[in-house]
Structures are given as C-alpha cells and as structure tokens.
Amino acid sequence: MAIEVRIPTILRSYTGGAKVVEGAGETLGDLLTDLDSRHAGLKARLVTDAGALHRFVNVYVNDEDVRFLGALDAKLNDGDSVTILPAVAGGAFGFAAAAALAGGRRVAVAR
C-alpha cells in the first residue's frame, strides 16, 4: 500500500529535504508510525504525548480534514494523498506553533 505524504517546509529536515515521501498504513496513526520508522522524530512533531494530533497541525487525506474522518483513526487506502500543514496563526501563538514543529530550533520568519 503506497500513500503519498506532502511534507511542509518546516518538517523537511526530518525527511532529508524531501517535499513528498511515501508511507504505508491502514490508518493515519499507522502511517505516521511507518513514516517515523524511516524519518525519526517526525511523528513527535505531529502527535502529542497523549496520542492526539497537535492542535496546531492540520492533516488532510485527499483534501478532507482528518478531524472529520476520525483523526489518527482515519482509514487510508492505497493511492491516497496525505497533506500535512502547520496551522497559520498570527502573534505569539503562531511563533509558538512554529517553534514546536521545529522541535525548539530557531525558525526564520519573513517580514
């Protein structure tokens, strides 16, 4: 089962700079576990310690928001396309979300 996953710029350090990677899994949670086995640390940027998607991360399966498809339990099929997008917010929260996705590394912000 091949699933195409689009990676946002801020997370490409985990994928060796790749914009798109392939993974496998019957659910989104399975897919993220599979991706983490190949791209260590990626899952921790997307899933909380409590096992839920971070609220500042948006994930879409074939352009459908996974929050309406069962979140990490969202079912996947061969050929699906998954897009990961950091939520866009202004002010301090936006910087906090970007820093969390970057794993505490400094993030350059264009003005």
Buried (B, 14 or more C-beta within 10 A) or exposed (E): BEBEBBBBEBBBBBBEEEEEBBBBBEBBBBBBBBBBEEBEEBBBBBBEEEEEBBEBBBBBBEEEEBEEBEBBEBEBEEEBBBBBEBBEEEEEEBEEBBBBBBEEEEEEEEE
